[in-house]
């Protein structure tokens, strides 16, 4: 009987072509669109830096800054400050101060509010390039006076920093892994709301039978209430999985485009894509479990369905923002209690995997999956015909 009812549900879905297309195609379109926008923000909107020179004697130094900016993908304007992210002004006395070894020169540095962050970094690096050039000139002058032969860089920079990255387990990792960790936070922000259509599919599937006056007939058949609920959940999960597949493909494009924009090796993203796929699947089961619990508690009226949808979306948004702002490796009691909030286990599990704590990540995801399945089995047992028929 369960198999027959499942086939009935799948046949109804096949007839609804619009539902299938929207479920599969929308995530496939939206996530690549995010990646394209991200790439466009980097490639199609280069940082614009205006350089104003108040004395022609400053020109050699202005050229050093301007050439560095152009060589590193920036746009330099010299006759206007309009639409510039950064404005650098060389005052008229700059050359005079630079030429005197006992003086300090200065420039004005104006940052446009909400400007391209890359512009500020590029301008800072260009001015640092100028600083090195001037300091080399002064060190060479002092060397000529003292008749010594030393390296200018050794005098100017007696120490240097060797930059490296480590996971929370202490293992050395590449800069690409660090960038992927940032991508994981972004993905977590959009990950859990994508599972919420399961709420609609499941609740509409159950309450829709009542609205269509077919629920009484179904309950009069040998089909048990648990089989009825499990069938509806299975169909809703199938649609959720279709949606997840679209998200996975969209995520692949998103990470691929982002990797190209930030020069990250695509091979580093493969394990991330696998864990994202499993997080999607677990989130679907968890969404189904939460939907059934709140349906049992609140009932299936139209107003209550809206409340249930709002509650589950709220849980998903909390988990998304937790992934943005919290480092799971630094959680201590009582903040560890946030693991009790639905979906938070998944978002922190995703971050733990990317940060290098693989065992803790798998444990968090596995426990969430087991608890979700257990809740589905338990709550479906307590539903009865009267509970389904009441609004």
Secondary structure, DSSP 8 states (H G I E B T S, - for coil): -HHHHHHHHHHHHHH-HHHHHHHHHHHHHHHHHHHHHHHHHHHTS--EEEEEES-GGGHHHHHHHHHHHHHTT-EEESS--TT-SEEEEE-TTHHHHHHSTT----EEEEE-TT--HHHHHHHHHHHHHHHHHHHHHHHHHHHHHHT----HHHHH-S------EE-TTS-EE-HHHHHHHHHHHHHHHHHGGGGTHHHHHHHHHHHHHHHTT-HHHHHTSS--HHHHHHHHHHHHHHHHHHHHHHHHHHHHHHHHHHHHHTT--GGGGHHHHHHHHHHHHHHHHHHHHHHHHHHHHH-S-HHHHHHHHHHHHHHHHHHHHHHHH--GGG--TTGGGGGGSTTHHHHHHHHHHHHT-HHHHHHHHHHHHHHHHHHHHHHHHH--HHHHH--
